[in-house]
Amino acid sequence: MMKKLHEWLLVMTGLFSIWYAVLTSNFMLVKEWQNVVFVLPFTLLFLFGLFAATVVMYRVLTFNICKSAATELQQQIEEAKKDLRSKGIIFKEINVPSAS
């Protein structure tokens, strides 16, 4: 079974081979568009990075905040602290501003 890295390397090698073959060919149409063909991989890489950054920013902005789960988690943390204090562990309290 092929690993994901091998799949990506195979596809990228194939695309690079096609790009290089088109760039070095002697067809008249390619000669007219040689500048465009030359910068095409860089343009596509930039557009992919822009797309990836946009997706990450959108997902961060639309991330669901579940207040009931946050409250439950805080209760569980307090219960764990009480349990550990009963076993002799001392905690240093740190004041952290709440997100609400």
C-alpha positions in Angstrom: 0.0 0.0 0.0 1.3 3.4 -1.0 1.8 6.0 1.7 0.4 9.5 1.3 3.9 11.0 0.9 4.6 8.6 -2.0 1.3 9.5 -3.6 2.1 13.2 -3.4 5.6 12.7 -4.7 4.4 10.6 -7.6 1.8 13.2 -8.6 4.2 16.1 -8.2 6.9 14.4 -10.2 4.3 13.7 -13.0 3.2 17.3 -13.0 6.7 18.6 -12.9 7.6 16.3 -15.9 4.7 17.6 -17.9 5.5 21.2 -17.1 9.2 20.8 -18.0 8.3 19.0 -21.3 5.9 21.8 -22.3 8.4 24.4 -21.3 11.2 22.9 -23.3 9.2 22.0 -26.4 9.5 23.7 -29.8 5.8 24.2 -30.6 4.9 27.7 -31.7 2.0 27.9 -29.3 4.2 27.1 -26.3 6.8 29.6 -27.5 4.1 32.4 -27.5 3.0 31.4 -24.0 6.4 30.5 -22.6 6.4 33.3 -19.9 3.0 32.1 -18.7 4.0 28.5 -18.6 7.2 29.3 -16.8 5.5 31.0 -13.8 2.5 28.7 -13.7 3.8 26.4 -10.9 4.6 29.4 -8.7 1.2 30.9 -9.4 -0.5 27.6 -8.5 1.6 27.2 -5.4 0.7 30.8 -4.3 -3.0 30.2 -5.0 -3.0 26.9 -3.0 -1.3 28.7 -0.1 -3.9 31.4 -0.3 -6.7 28.8 -0.4 -5.3 26.9 2.6 -4.9 30.1 4.7 -8.5 31.2 3.8 -9.8 27.8 4.9 -7.9 27.9 8.2 -9.1 31.4 8.9 -12.7 30.6 8.0 -12.7 27.5 10.3 -11.2 29.4 13.2 -13.8 32.2 12.8 -16.7 29.8 12.6 -15.5 27.4 15.4 -18.4 26.5 17.6 -18.1 27.6 21.2 -19.9 25.2 23.4 -20.5 26.9 26.7 -22.1 23.9 28.4 -19.0 21.8 27.6 -16.7 24.5 28.9 -18.6 24.7 32.1 -18.6 20.9 32.5 -14.8 20.9 31.8 -14.2 23.6 34.5 -16.2 21.5 37.0 -14.2 18.4 36.2 -11.0 20.4 36.6 -12.1 21.7 40.0 -13.1 18.1 41.1 -9.6 16.8 40.0 -7.9 19.6 41.9 -9.9 18.8 45.1 -9.1 15.1 44.7 -5.4 15.9 44.2 -5.4 18.3 47.2 -6.8 15.6 49.4 -3.8 13.5 48.3 -1.4 16.2 49.4 -0.6 18.0 46.1 -0.4 21.8 46.4 -1.5 24.0 43.5 -0.2 27.4 42.7 -3.2 29.5 41.7 -2.9 31.5 38.5 -5.4 34.1 37.5 -6.4 33.7 33.9 -8.9 36.1 32.4 -12.0 34.3 31.2 -12.9 34.2 27.5 -16.6 35.2 28.0 
